[in-house]
Amino acid sequence: MTIRVLIIIPCYNEAESLPKLAEELKQLAAIEGYEIVPLVVNDCSKDPTATVARTLQLNLLDLPNNLGIGGAVQSGIKYAQRHQFDYAVQMDGDGQHPPSELIKLLNAAAATNADVIIGSRFLEKDGFQSTFLRRLGIQYFHFLNKLLTRKNIYDSTSGYRMLGKKAIDLACRYYPDDYPEPESLVFFSRAGLQIIEVPVVMRLRQGGVSSIKGFKTFEYMVKVTLSMIFSYIRKL
């Protein structure tokens, strides 16, 4: 029986990195037993992201309004639910998440039947480890997540993650708007879902510019901290 996997690629101004990513995605068709479908979610990019996606013949969800990363990802998750995919995988459009590493998430799902599988940079500490300041922030969110959920998730900010059907259904009901990765883990944990990490190798972004820099870094830390706490006390 073929397992259907939707790869959600949220994009905001990723026209530069999409062609290389699309070329790598083609190799996933060779994974036996899986139907793997990439979906570009264009979040009102100001560059020709949508045009590039169409030229590359990638499936495209072209949002009429800018929803931010959380809204773009949830749009893809709702697409996965509507079209009855078994799994939904978030994979950044900037090329940081090598498609070849997806097999590790698929194997972990087959072995454990976990609901949420996170591709972690820090279990084997191979590949790009992010900047020093960002690693400090990630360690802080590891501590906060452990405090709130009693789970050791070392790369809680990782956007390379796979959701099973239970997680897809929950995320269709609610998914954080801004910087959703750490808060969503609190939400999934409170719902009793099984969350695991597997080691993956990530790389530097292949194009575009990060939206989290300068003062935005401080704003990010404050907003995510508050959102994690609110998610912890919010009624499910």
Buried (B, 14 or more C-beta within 10 A) or exposed (E): EEBBBBBBBBBBBBBBBBBEBBEBBEEBEEBEEBBBBBBBBBBBBEBBBBEBBBEBEBBBBBBEEEBBBBBBBBBBBBBBBEEEBBBBBBBBBBBBBBBEBBEBBBEBBEEEEBBBBBBBBBBEEEBEEBEEEBEEBBEBBBEBBBEBBEBEBBBBBBBBBBBBBBBBEBBBEEBBBBBBBBBBBBBBBBBEBBBBBBBBBBEEBBBBEEEEEEEEEEEBBEBBBEBBBEBBEEEE
